[in-house]
Amino acid sequence: MPAGDDERSCSRVDGSASVQHLELSSIDGIKLDAVVHRAPVASTRGVAVLVHGITVDMNEGGGMFVRLADRLVDAGFNVVRFSFRGHGSSGGTQEGITIAGECLDLQAAVAAAQDRFPGQRLSIVAASFGAVSVALSLSWLVGLHRLALWNPVLDLSHTFLVPELAWGRQNFGPEQQKLLQDKGFLLVDGEFRLGRVLFAEFERYRPVDDLLSAQVAALVVHGDRDESVSYDIAAGFARSRPDTTFHTVAGSDHGFDSREREDEAIGVTVGWLSEQYAVEV
């Protein structure tokens, strides 16, 4: 167990999987809330780290990552979920969220997964803004076997700085930018605070470039009625990149806006990962 990690007692054992709560330490001392789902030893295929989006936590919205983890365990995968700093029960503040900090948090989660499941092939499923820290970390994620992206943020400028879609215009338009300048933060969806340093980072990073240069096989799942993150940018990215599978969730807004569409995204992801892990590499 890595130094600074606290593995608490098992909270559920259902005959096929156990769930354990962890407290991880990011390299800069921020405490992160995390959960490990252990599959039966005889059926383990690999380990998947689930990376949530902005303003939510390791459950991803209404609990999609909990259901995804259960499905992955049933398919023979171990799973690690965690909440980024400033999200859920993790340490840090909302205004202190940065891309650099989330990269450190991802590093802590991957280290925990590799420590607990040594030698197992690693996959990552990243939702929305979670794709940014993953993309920027690909240069050191040399052991990454497969990558699945849900509604990924690939273009920070057109999502946040000069927003093209309805959610972005509402949350990051001129009035919100004035609030950011005057108070040092703006409110996303009227309640989640994002600070100045994060917006300075938006001008610096191009996650799509890191993804295009990486060799890992990828799956992209995106709703074609997404009003938060561009479907067209994601589709264009997938067309231009080798070893990339693109799946459209027809009629869906961001985050897959019904139980049926959520289940479609989960099913496609579990099926693709299972197929990929059946291939010897």
C-alpha positions, 0 to 999 in steps of 0.5 A: 500500500502506498505511503499515505493511503488509508484503506478502510474496512470493506463496506460490501461483499455481495458474493462476486465483488467487494467494495473498499473505501480509501483515502489517497494522498495526492503528491501535494498532500491533498486527501482524496476520497476513493473506492476500490471494487474488487472482482473475484480473483479467478476472473480478473481481466485488468483494472479500470480507473474511472475519472469523473467530470467537473462539478460532480464526484466519483459517482459521476452525476446520478451514479453512472460510475457506480453502475459502470463499476458493477458492470465491469466487475461482473465482466471480470475487471477490478475498478478504482473510482476517486473524487478529484480535489474540490469535489465530493468528500475529497480535500481542497476547495472548488475555487482551488481546482486546477488542471495541474492539480487534477493531473496530480490526483489522477497520478495518485489514483493510478498509483493506487490501482497499480499497487493493489493490482500489480501486473494487471493491464490498466484502462481508464474511463474518463467523462467530460472534463476528466478527459483533460487531465487524462490527455495531459498525463498520457506521456507518463501513462506508458502502461495504459492498455485502453482508454474510453472517453465519455462526452470528452472535453477536447477543446478548452477554448470553445468549451469555456473561453469562447463557448459555442454551446448553450451551457457554456454561454450560460455559465462562462459568458460576459456576466460570469467573466465579470464575476470571475474578474471581480470576485476571483470565481464564477458559479457553474450552474449557480452553485459550483465555484471555479477560480481564476487560475483554472481559467488561465490554464484553459488558455494554455492546454490543448488536450486534443493534441496529446490524445492525437499523438498517443498510441493507445486504442480508444473508444469515444461515446458521445451524445449527438444533442450535447449542449455542453461539449461539442459532439462535432469536435469529438466526432472529428477527433475520432475520424482523424485518429487511428485505433479509435472507435466512435459511438453516438448515443442518439438524441442524448444531451451531455452526461446521457440524459436518461436511464436508457441512454446511460445504460447504452453508454455503460453497455457499449463501454463494458462490451468494448473493454471486454473485447479489447482485453480478449486480444493479446497485446 
